[in-house]
Amino acid sequence: MTKVLAINAGSSSLKFQLLAMPSEEVLTVGLVERIGLTDGVFKIEFKDEEVKKTLDIPNHTKAVELLMDALLENKIVESFDEIAGVGHRVVHGGEKFGSSVVVTPEVLADIEALSDLAPLHNPANMTGIKAFVEKLPNAISVAVFDTAFHQTMPATSYLYPIKHDLYKKHAIRKYGFHGTSHQFVSERAIALLGLPADKTRIITVHIGNGGSLTAVKGGKSIDTSMGFTPLAGIMMGTRSGDVDPAVVPYIMEKEGIDVNQAVDLLNKQSGLVGVSELSSDMRDITSGVEAGNVGAKLAFDLFIKRITDYIGSYLMTLGGADAIVFTAGIGENAGVVRKAILEKLAFLGVEINEEANNTRGQELLVSTADSKIKAFVIPTNEEIMIARDTFSFLTST
Ligand code: ADP
């Protein structure tokens, strides 16, 4: 049995899972939060136990030490040598990375160079990678990019109709995000459909706090709703999604704010929270709708329309669809959201299975078995994808 760590390092947090491969059994999960602060939080779960500590966690190196010590102390591993690989989520792979790679000094330099495109994320991801290399010098490190799955998009999907020089000089184009999740759920949907993989047409709807849709043809991403940054596409918890770019200078002038504040407004004070003036959380929005809250209803309806607009567009891009897949916090749990979306597709012969749709949090067919387009709920699992990719390098070398 090989043990592999799947790591998601942010600027002040580090989420981890230790998996046994190839069985994909999760041995432990945990989280370090508030890194850089004196009241940092460390949490680890294994078997039926949970350990939680509040302590000074000045940096990622300390966070990794805490994790490794806890693995030994709680006998989750006997020695660090048992951990053969560490897979890291890296947000931006630019045009350089179309798949996961083993981290070398050259790869680290490339990830660093891409920090321009993801200034908040890539540096944090790199800090995580370096901290593990220090602690586990014999394990391989693998970078798994959020953007990689979308590198198969054709130019007609990834280019913006702007002065081409801007693409050539500054790499301004659509990259797309949540790739690991879209890949995971579309691979699973292909298996569930039982059709020849290269013929499948799937629309994946990843809706959590952030959200994006992807058109997946023959297992490959051919278009996705997020863009140059994760601000584009559908309406999200706090992000606007697509707006006329000319809105930005207009907001700046009218509100007397600078460009960073205007972009912040679109990133943090828009979407569900901005429209509803109530909450960014879909649970509050749906209970608000039930209670007759006007803002919540408007936000809910707009959220659904933005999604069905993209589904309409991807039906054209794909030339129809075999399946629509719902995933992430809202997609997996909010039956009312799925129902509102699927009802709008009734004219295409989509038939919802109400009973299945009212069930929560597991893999499900939520359309009828002979619906023209099948609708599935498939819980996403980015950690398994990271562990699989890491394990694949261990077995191929
Ligand atoms: P992130 O993008 O931060 O990973 P998640 O995938 O965890 O987010 O999704 C968070 C969203 O899922 C929130 O809007 C939350 O309200 C929603 N959500 C979680 N459970 C439910 C539920 N039972 N009903 C409706 N929405 C839910």
Boltz pocket constraint, residues with backbone or C-beta under 6 A from the ligand:
constraints:
  - pocket:
      binder: B
      contacts: [[A, 207], [A, 208], [A, 209], [A, 210], [A, 211], [A, 237], [A, 280], [A, 281], [A, 282], [A, 283], [A, 284], [A, 286], [A, 328], [A, 329], [A, 330], [A, 333], [A, 334], [A, 335]]
      max_distance: 6.0
